[in-house]
Amino acid sequence: MKKVMVLKLLKERPFLIGLLLRIAIMILLPLLLDDGILLQGVKYTDIDYDIFTDAARYAALGQSPFKRHTYRYTPFLALILSFGSDVDGAESNNILLWWKKERYFGKLLFCIADALCGLVILKLRKKSRDGKDVDSKARNLSVSVEMQDALWWLYNPFPINICTRGSAESFVVLLSVLGTVAIATMKVEGSKAWLWGKAGIAGIIHGLAIHAKLYPIIYTASFMAYFACQDEIMHNDKIVQNERVSATRRSEYETSQNGEIDLKRGNDSFPWLEPRRILQLMRSWVYRIISPAPLIFLAMTISAFAALTYLAVYYYGQDALNEGLLYHFSRVDHRHNYSMVWYWIYLARSNLAKTGTEMASSSFPALGKLLLLPQLVLLLYSSLGIAPFDLSFALFVQTFFFVALNKVITAQYFTWYLVLLPLCSDRIRWGSKDVISALSLLGLSIIIWLGAAFCLEMKGMAVHLQVWIASLLFFAANVNVLRTILANYKGSGKQKME
């Protein structure tokens, strides 16, 4: 009986249970590990959280948070966290105000934001199912569809671990990225003014996300292409209605329930199966993007980003620009880095330390620029070839290959695409043999990498080459996963829709 009640509660109150679970872990594990009660020398709280709280103290004193060495985030994050900063050196003894203590305040905000991400995912997945039959395989599972939705994020141990350790990813950027997707895919009520207003609001949220964390800038072209396509659909709808054409013609311009273009239209097959069509799409989208909705989105994005950046520089000086923004263009960390080029970074830094020469500055930037080329090509390809037809899938694909090809990859980066995966997961054949094999290989590569990194960082063993080989295997496994996901996408034009 109790088991049934627990399962019912998990199913019917996923946001509440997910939030309480995060808060409990946020309090208990640091007490056991950080304070040395359970394991000596093993710390649960992420080093980044110490950086946040140190910067918050400076902000609470009216000083620049960039006085804290290695603080390279938006100054507004430190300003918000300053409300929980203990600048007097004496934490409150009031048990009811435990959440205002420095060690909890920031983590509590991050956990709430992370749970809100899960709530947005629940709403978007439910909206995508409205009016559609649930997949037969999903119905036959012992786990209910609602529980499956919650397992993607709210009950997922990985994002729970990330936010409870003190990572600000959900608070700083993931919630705003999901917010932009939610606004963009909101059903248009037939008025162009409504579409333009939606584009403007989405642009403001997107500008905020870019200011908070630079990487969402890669989504800009996709959002613009998507809004351009919606603008064209509304224009064509109006023509169809005015001409009083047949219902068959009108159905060509109908959108799906979740606001995305119907993938069953044969003329809109994805161009990765027909590479020549990318040139036609490029020529076509240059004209389409110069229309009100995408231009409003772009204008509001730039305005929001510029306004926030200006305020940051105005109040905190040039450091807000150099450390909070420009630094991320040249970031080349080699510790805790899954990237396949981390060993090159390590050797370049080592040579610079030994000789004092500029070997690193002469060769590594050239490599860094070379790595940008495949990212730019794939970004353009997916923005024009996928986003107009399936926005959430395009954003997931873009984030996945952006992270895989990045010269710095830490565990927090995985949340960037994992938060988007639930929005398009129902359009991927997870049960196919090649997807299962690819995911198994990815899991194996992660285990190998973690084992090698443990020997290097925890045991002090000279296994740098082995970690590099593990990083190469991890990169290859990621490429293979992306290949199999694209090949097993249900909406591909040359594949039969299930």
N, C-alpha and C positions, 0 to 999 in steps of 0.2 A: 504493500500500500504506500509506504513512504517512498519507495523507488518510483512509483507511478507519479506521485506528487512532485518529486524532484524533477522528473523528466517534463512534466507539464509546466512547471515553473520555468525551466530552461527554455522551453519552446515558446511560452507566452510572454515572458519578460526578458528577452535576450539583452536589451540595452541595460536594464537595471542590473542583471546578474553579471554582465560583462564589465560594467563599471565597478561594481563592488569587488569583483575578482581582482581587478587591476589595483584598486586601493588597498586591498588586503596584502597583495604581493609587494606593493610599493612600501608598505610599512614593515612587514615581517622579515623579508629577505635581507634588507639592509641591516636590521637589528641583529640578525644571525651571522651575517658575513662581514659587513663593514665594521661592526663592533667586536669581531673576533670570537663570538660565542660558539659558532659552529665549526668553522674552518679558519685557522690562522693563515694570514697572508693572501686570502682570496677575497677580493672586493667585488661586491655586486654593483654598486653605483658606478656609472660610466664617468670617465675623467671629464667628459664634456660638461657634465652637470656641475662639477666643481668650478669649471670656467664660467658657466652661467651665473652661479651664485656669487663668485668673486666680482664679476662685472656688475652684477646687480647692486653690490655694496657701493661701488663707485657711483652708480647712477643715483642711489638713495642719498648720497652725500652731495649731489648736484655736480658731480664730476663726470668726465667722459668714461664710458665703459671700456673704451679701447686702451685705457691705462693698464688693463689686465692683459698681460702678454698672451698671445694666441687667441684672443677673442676676435673672431672674424664672422660675425653675424650682424643682422640688423640691430642698430642700437635700441630700437623700440622693444625688442625682446627683453633686453636688460632692464629697460624702464618699467615694463610690466612686472617683471620678477622682483623689482625693487620694493614692491608693496609687501613682500614677505621677507625682506632683508633685515637682519638683526644688526643694525649699525651700532647699537649701544653695547653690544657684546653680552647682553643678558636676555635669553629667550624667555618668553612668557611662561609662567607656571600654571596658567589657567588651562585646565585640560580641555575645555570647550574650544579653545583657540589653538589646538594642536596643529591645525592645518595652516596656520600662519607662520609656523616655524620654518626657518630657512631650508632645512633638510627635506621638508615635505611640500612647501608651497608650489614650487615649480613643477615637481613631479605630479602633484595633484592636477594642475592645469593641463599637463601633457596627457595624463590618463583620461581626463574628461574629453579632451580633443580627440584622443584615439577612439574612445567609445562613441563619440559623435560621428567619426568616420564610419564606424560599423553601422550606425543608425542610417546614415545616408546610403550606404551600400544596400541595406535591407530595403529601403524605400525604392531605390532604383531597380533592384532585382524584382521586386513585387510589381512595379510599374511595367517592366518589360514582359511580365507574364500575363498582364491584364488582357483578357479576350483571346488568350492562346491556350492550347492544350499543353499540359505539362508532359514532358518527355516520358515515354513509357518506362524507360530504365529508371528514371527518377522516382516514378510512382511505385515501382516494385521494390525500392530500397526500404529497409526497415526504418531508416531515419526520415522524418518528415521533410517536406520541401522547406518549411520555415526553419527547421533546425539546420538544414544544409546551408541556408542563407547565413545563419549566425556563425556557423563553423568557418566560413570564409575569412572572417575578421574578428568578430566579437569574442569567439572562443578559440581563436587561433593562437597557439603559444608563442609564435615568433613575434608578431606585433605586440603582444602582451609583454614579452621580455624586453623589447626595444624601448617601449614607453616607460615601463616601471624602473628601468635602469637610469632614466633621466635624459633620454634623447628627446629633442624638441621637434622631431620631424613632423609628427601629426599636428602639433600646435602651430608650427611655423608655416608648413606648406601643404601637407596632404589634405587637410580639411578644405583649404581654399581651392585646390585642384579638383577635388570632388564637387565642390560648390559650383565651380565653373561648368563642369560636365552636366550637373543637375539642371542648371539654368539653361544651358545650350540645348539640351534634349527635351526641355519642357515643351509640351504640345502647344503649338501656335493656334490662337483662336480665330484665325482667318483675316486678321487685320495686319497690314504692313507696319503700322505704327506699333503694334504689339511686338512684332518681330524685331523692329529696330530698338525698342525699349529693352527687349530681352538681350539683344546683342550688346547694348550699352552696359547693362548690369553685369553681364558675363565678362566684359572687357575690364571693368573696374576690379572685379575679384581676381581676374587673371593678372592684372598689373600689380596687385597686392602680392600675389604669389611669387611673381618674378622678383619683386623687391626683397621679399623675405628669403628667397633661395633662387639663385639664378637659373637653375636648370629648366623650370617650366617654360622658358622662352622657346624651347624646341616645339612646343605645342601650338604656337601662334599661327603658323601657316595652316595647320590642320583645322583649327577653329575657324579661320577665315574662309577656307575652302568649304567647310560645312555650312557656314552661314550664307555663303554665296549660292550654294546649291539650294538651301531653303528659300532664299530670295527668288531664285529662278523658278522653283516649284510653285510658289505663290503666284508669280507672274503667269506661268503657264496655266495654273488653275483658273485664273481670271479669264484668260483667253478661251479656255475650253468652255467655261460657263457662258461667256458672251456669245460664243459661236453655237452653243447648244448642240454640241457634238454628242455622239453616242457614249453610253456608259463605259464601253470598252476603251475608248480613247481617254476618257477622264481617269480611268483606273491607272493609266500609265504614270500619272503624276501624284498619286496618293502616297502619303507617308505612312510608315508603320506606327503602331500604338506608342512606342517609346520615342517617337520623333525622328527616327532614322529612316533613310530611304529604303524602300522595299528592295531587298536583294534578289528577289525572284525575277526582276526584269532582265531579260537576256542581253540587252544592249549595254549593260553596266557591269560586265564581268571584270574582275580585278586584273590589272595590267601585269602582275608578276607572271601570269600565264601567257600573256601576249605582250612582250616587252616593247614592240613597236608602238603600241598604243600610248606609251608614256609621252611620246613626242606630241601626239594629238592632244593628250590631256593638258600638257604644258601650254600649248597654243590656246586651247579652249579656256583654261582656268585663268590665264592672264586677262581675258576679257570678263569672265564671270566675277573675279575677285574685285574688279573695279565697279562695284555696285554698292548701294547704301549700307546694307547690313554688315558685310565684312569690314567696310571702311569705318563704320561707327564703332565696331568692336576694336579695330586697331587704334583708332583715335582715343578711345577711353582707356585702353590698355596703356598706351604711351603716357597719357595724362596722369593716370593713377601712379604708374611707376615713377614718372618724373617728379610728381608732387611729393611722394614719400621720400625719394632720394634727396630732393632739394631740402626738405625739412631735416633729414638726417645730417646733411652736410652743414646746414645753417646752424644747428644746435651743437654739433659735435665735431665740426671741422673736417679737414681733408682726410683724416683717418677713417671717417665713416665711408668715404668713397674708396680709399685705397685698401683698407682691411675688410670692409663689409662687402665689397663688390669686385674690384679689380684683382684682388688677390686670387680669386677662384679661377681666373683665366690661366694663371701660372702655377697653380698648386701642384706639387710633385712629392707628396708624402710617400714614404716607403714602408712605414710600419703599419701593420694590420691591413695590408693592401692586397686584395685578391687579383689585382690587375696583372696581365701577362707581361707588362713592361716594368714592374716594380724592381726587378733585379738590375735593369739598366739605370734606374733612378738611384738605387743603392750604390752601384759602382761609380756613377758620376759624382755623387756626394762624397764618397770615400776618396776619390782621386782629387777632388777639390780641396778636401781637408788635408790631404798629405802634401800636395804640391803647391797649393795656393793659386793654381792656374785656373783659367776659365774654360776648362774642358767641358764641364757640364753646360755652361751657357752657350758654347759654340755648337754642340752636337745635339743635346737633348731637345732644345726648342724646335730644331728642325724635325726631329722625330715626332714631337708633340703636334706640330702642324700637319705632318704626314698622316697622323692618326685621325685628324679632323676630316680628311677627305672622304673616307668611307662613311663616316657619320653623316656628313652633309649630303652625300649621294642618296643614302638610304632614307634620310629625313625628307628630302624632296620627293623621292619616289613614293613613300608612304603617305605624305601629306596630300599629294595630288591623286594617287591611285587608290587609297583606302578610305581616308577621312570623309570624303563626301558621301560614301556609301555606308560606312559603319564607323562612327566617330570613336566610340569607346575602344573598339578593337585596334584602330589606328594608334591611339594614344598608348595602349599597352605595348604594341609592337615597337613604337618609337622609343619608349622608355626602356624596354628590354635591351634593344641593341645599343642604345646610348650608354647604359650602364656597362654592358659587356665590353664595349670598345673604349670605355673611359680609361684614362691613365691612372686614376685613383678610384678604387672600389672598396668601400667598407660595408659592414653588415647593414647599416642603416639604409644604404642605397637600394637594397633588395625590396624595402617597403615601398619604394617609388613605383615599382610596377606591380607588386603584389596587391596594392590598394586598387588598381585598375582591373586586375584579372577577373574578379567576381562579376564585373559589369559586362563581360563578353564571354564568360566561361561556357555558357549554354550553347555557344556556337562553335565549340571545339569538340572533336571526337576523342575524348579522353580514354575511351576503352580500346582504341586501336593499338595493335602490337608495337608499331614504331614509336608512338607517343609514350607508351609504358616503358619501352626500352630506353628512349631518350631521357626520360625522367629518372630512371634507375641509374643511368650513366652519370647524370648530373649529381644525384645524391652521393654516388661513389666518389666523384671528383671532389665534392665538398668534404667528405670524410678524410680523404687522402690529404687535402690541403690543411685541414684542421690538425691532423696528426703531425704533419711536417712543421707547421707553424708552432705547435705546442713544444716540439723538440727545440726549435730555434729560440722562442721567446721565453718559455718557462724553464727549460732545462739548460739553456745557454749552449746548445750543441751547434757546431759549424755545419749546418745543413742548408745553407743559402741556395745552393744549386738545386737541391731536392724541392725546396719551396717553390723555386722558379718553374721547375718541371710540373709541379702540382698546379701552379697557376696557368700554365699552358694547357694542361688537361682540362682545367675548369673552363677556360675560354672556349676550347673545342666543344666541350659538352654544352655550353650555352648556345653556341652557333647551331649545334645539332638540334637542341630543343626548339629554337626559333624556326628552323627549317621544317621540323615535323608539325609544329603548330600551324604554320602557313599551309602545309600540305593537307592538314586534316581540319581545315576550317570549313564549316558546313555551308557558308554562303558564297564560296568561290563559284565564279560564273560557269566553269566547266565541270562542276561537281553537282550532282543531284541533291537538291535540298531535301533534308530529312524532316 
